[in-house]
Structure formats: C-alpha cells, structure tokens
Amino acid sequence: MKRLLTLILVLMVVGMGFAPAYADSTQSGTAKVLVNVDPIIAITPTAPETITVQTGKFAIPVTFTVGANTQSVNFSAAGTDLWKADDPTGTEVAPILFDQTRACTLALTNGNALNGENNSLPLPFTAGDPINSFPSYLSGSKIFQSSQNGHFSQDVTLTCGWNQSDPEKTKGQYSGYVRLIGVIVPN
C-alpha cells in the first residue's frame, strides 16, 4: 500500500510539472532582441586632373567621398614619389620626390579638425605600406568632426605636395598615388 501511495504521489508531482504546458489551448513566449550597429566608413576617390610642371614644388588636390555612420573620423594620408611610365622599379630616371617637408592638408565640405586645430596632418612622415607596389610616406593622424548630425557624409579634399627639382628632368608622364586613411571614432 505504501508503494502505491508513493507511486501515485510521484505521478501527481510529475503531472504537475507538465500541467502548465497543457493548461491552456494557446501559449506564447516573449524574448527581447538586441542589435548593435557597428560603425562603418567608406572612402572613394574621384579622379584628379593631370597637371603639367617644369620645375619646383607643386601640390595636387584629390577629392574623396567619405561616408561614415559616426561624426568623427581620425584621418591620415600616404603618398608616393612620382615615377616615369608608372614604373616604381625603374632605375634610369629618378622619380619626382614626394615633398616630406610639407604637410598634407584636408578640406572638408562640412567640418574641421577638433579643438580648433588647423586642417594640416601632422609631420613628420614615416615609411608607409606600399600602394600598388609604390613605396609610400605616411603622415601623422588627426581627428576631424563633421557638422552633420551624427554622421560623416561629405567630400574631403586631400592636398599633398611634390618637388620636381631637376631642371633637365626627362620629359614624359610621371605617376604615383595618394591615399586617404580614415578610422572612425565612436560617438
């Protein structure tokens, strides 16, 4: 008899454990869903115009369209020497040298450098990563803030310089690269 009562008691306890699942003909559960939107940035260059020089220092402005879902971006720039016939391995004709004494500058459509600083990127230049097999020079970085509400979607013009100091430089087209580097700063 004692065993029967124990068995009935156990069955009642087990049955109560499943009772809520069978108590109603409809049941639902609610879970909170959370999504974090990661900060992103995209930088796309426009084609700069070809310029003509003879001798001396010169600068070339290149415009980039920058889109980020944060209002502050830490910018730096890299540039290369300009090589005849797009050949950074050529040894017969010396390149037109990237001007490491002149800071690259940024002009923003809607914004400026933080803390009232000027829009020049810090010197000195250091060795940068190659750009399409061209050795490069990397500037220091500086934070710029957009005047737009919570985002950075605008054109940024990067201006860097070169020095063509050879009065007998071989005629032809010399080419190289500039790179605008942007790292987002979370709001």
C-alpha positions as CSV (number, residue, x, y, z in Angstrom):
1,M,0.0,0.0,0.0
2,K,2.9,2.3,0.9
3,R,4.3,1.7,-2.6
4,L,1.1,2.5,-4.3
5,L,0.8,5.8,-2.4
6,T,4.4,6.7,-3.3
7,L,3.7,5.9,-7.0
8,I,0.5,8.0,-7.0
9,L,2.4,10.8,-5.3
10,V,5.2,10.7,-7.8
11,L,2.8,10.6,-10.7
12,M,1.0,13.7,-9.4
13,V,4.3,15.6,-8.9
14,V,5.4,14.7,-12.4
15,G,2.0,15.6,-13.8
16,M,2.1,19.0,-12.1
17,G,5.4,19.7,-13.8
18,F,3.8,19.4,-17.2
19,A,0.5,20.9,-16.2
20,P,1.3,24.5,-17.4
21,A,2.1,23.2,-20.9
22,Y,-1.4,21.6,-21.1
23,A,-3.3,24.1,-19.0
24,D,-4.2,26.4,-21.9
25,S,-5.0,25.8,-25.5
26,T,-2.8,28.7,-26.6
27,Q,0.6,29.6,-25.2
28,S,3.2,32.3,-26.1
29,G,6.7,33.4,-25.0
30,T,8.4,36.8,-25.5
31,A,12.1,37.4,-25.9
32,K,14.0,40.7,-26.1
33,V,16.1,41.0,-29.3
34,L,19.2,43.3,-29.2
35,V,21.2,44.5,-32.2
36,N,24.3,46.6,-32.2
37,V,25.0,48.6,-35.4
38,D,28.8,48.6,-36.0
39,P,30.4,51.8,-37.0
40,I,31.4,51.8,-40.7
41,I,33.3,54.0,-43.1
42,A,33.7,54.1,-46.9
43,I,36.2,56.3,-48.8
44,T,36.0,56.6,-52.6
45,P,38.4,58.8,-54.6
46,T,37.5,60.8,-57.7
47,A,40.0,61.1,-60.5
48,P,42.3,64.0,-60.1
49,E,43.2,66.2,-63.1
50,T,46.5,65.7,-64.9
51,I,48.8,68.7,-64.3
52,T,51.9,70.0,-66.1
53,V,55.0,71.2,-64.3
54,Q,58.6,72.1,-65.3
55,T,60.5,72.6,-62.0
56,G,59.7,73.5,-58.4
57,K,57.4,72.4,-55.7
58,F,53.7,71.8,-56.5
59,A,50.6,70.3,-54.9
60,I,47.8,68.2,-56.3
61,P,44.4,68.2,-54.7
62,V,42.4,64.9,-54.8
63,T,38.8,64.7,-53.7
64,F,37.4,61.6,-51.8
65,T,33.8,61.0,-50.9
66,V,33.7,59.8,-47.3
67,G,30.6,58.2,-45.7
68,A,30.6,57.1,-42.1
69,N,27.8,56.5,-39.5
70,T,29.8,58.4,-36.9
71,Q,30.5,62.1,-36.9
72,S,34.2,62.0,-36.0
73,V,37.0,60.4,-38.2
74,N,40.7,60.1,-37.4
75,F,42.4,60.9,-40.8
76,S,45.9,60.3,-42.0
77,A,47.4,60.3,-45.5
78,A,50.0,58.5,-47.5
79,G,51.7,59.5,-50.8
80,T,54.3,58.1,-53.1
81,D,57.1,59.5,-55.3
82,L,56.0,60.0,-59.0
83,W,57.7,57.6,-61.3
84,K,58.1,57.8,-65.1
85,A,55.8,55.5,-67.1
86,D,54.2,54.2,-63.9
87,D,57.2,52.1,-63.0
88,P,58.4,52.3,-59.4
89,T,61.2,49.8,-60.1
90,G,62.7,52.0,-62.9
91,T,66.3,53.0,-62.2
92,E,67.2,55.0,-65.3
93,V,65.0,58.0,-64.5
94,A,64.9,59.3,-60.9
95,P,61.3,59.9,-59.6
96,I,59.8,63.2,-58.7
97,L,60.1,63.2,-54.9
98,F,57.1,63.4,-52.6
99,D,57.6,66.6,-50.5
100,Q,58.1,65.3,-46.9
101,T,58.7,68.9,-45.7
102,R,55.1,70.0,-46.5
103,A,52.1,68.7,-44.5
104,C,49.2,67.2,-46.4
105,T,46.0,69.2,-45.8
106,L,42.4,68.3,-45.7
107,A,39.4,70.5,-46.8
108,L,36.1,69.2,-45.6
109,T,32.7,70.2,-47.1
110,N,31.1,70.2,-43.6
111,G,33.5,70.1,-40.7
112,N,37.0,70.8,-39.4
113,A,39.7,69.4,-37.2
114,L,38.8,69.1,-33.5
115,N,39.9,71.6,-30.8
116,G,40.4,74.5,-33.2
117,E,43.5,72.9,-34.8
118,N,44.3,73.6,-38.4
119,N,43.5,71.1,-41.2
120,S,47.1,70.0,-41.8
121,L,48.0,66.4,-41.0
122,P,51.0,66.1,-38.6
123,L,54.6,65.8,-39.7
124,P,57.0,64.0,-39.9
125,F,56.2,61.4,-42.5
126,T,57.2,57.8,-41.8
127,A,57.6,54.8,-44.1
128,G,54.1,53.7,-45.1
129,D,52.7,50.5,-46.6
130,P,53.3,50.2,-50.3
131,I,50.5,51.5,-52.5
132,N,50.2,49.3,-55.6
133,S,53.9,48.4,-55.2
134,F,54.9,52.0,-54.9
135,P,56.8,52.8,-51.6
136,S,54.9,55.4,-49.6
137,Y,55.3,58.0,-46.9
138,L,52.7,58.1,-44.1
139,S,51.6,61.3,-42.3
140,G,50.5,61.5,-38.7
141,S,46.8,61.4,-37.9
142,K,44.3,64.0,-36.6
143,I,40.6,63.8,-35.6
144,F,38.1,65.7,-37.8
145,Q,34.5,66.2,-36.9
146,S,31.5,66.6,-39.2
147,S,29.0,69.4,-38.6
148,Q,26.3,66.9,-39.8
149,N,24.0,65.3,-37.2
150,G,25.6,62.1,-36.1
151,H,27.2,61.1,-39.4
152,F,30.1,62.0,-41.7
153,S,28.9,62.0,-45.3
154,Q,30.8,64.5,-47.5
155,D,33.6,65.2,-49.8
156,V,37.1,65.6,-48.3
157,T,39.9,67.1,-50.5
158,L,43.4,65.8,-49.7
159,T,46.3,68.0,-50.9
160,C,49.8,66.7,-50.9
161,G,53.0,68.1,-52.5
162,W,56.0,67.0,-54.6
163,N,59.2,68.6,-55.6
164,Q,60.5,68.5,-59.2
165,S,64.0,69.9,-58.6
166,D,65.7,68.6,-61.8
167,P,65.8,71.4,-64.5
168,E,66.7,68.7,-67.0
169,K,64.1,66.1,-66.0
170,T,63.3,63.6,-68.7
171,K,60.1,64.6,-70.5
172,G,57.1,62.2,-70.0
173,Q,54.3,61.3,-67.7
174,Y,55.1,60.6,-64.1
175,S,52.6,58.9,-61.8
176,G,52.1,57.8,-58.2
177,Y,49.5,57.6,-55.6
178,V,47.9,59.3,-52.6
179,R,45.8,57.5,-50.0
180,L,43.3,59.0,-47.5
181,I,43.1,56.8,-44.5
182,G,40.1,57.2,-42.1
183,V,39.5,55.4,-38.8
184,I,36.1,56.0,-37.3
185,V,35.8,57.5,-33.8
186,P,32.7,56.2,-32.0
187,N,30.2,58.9,-30.9
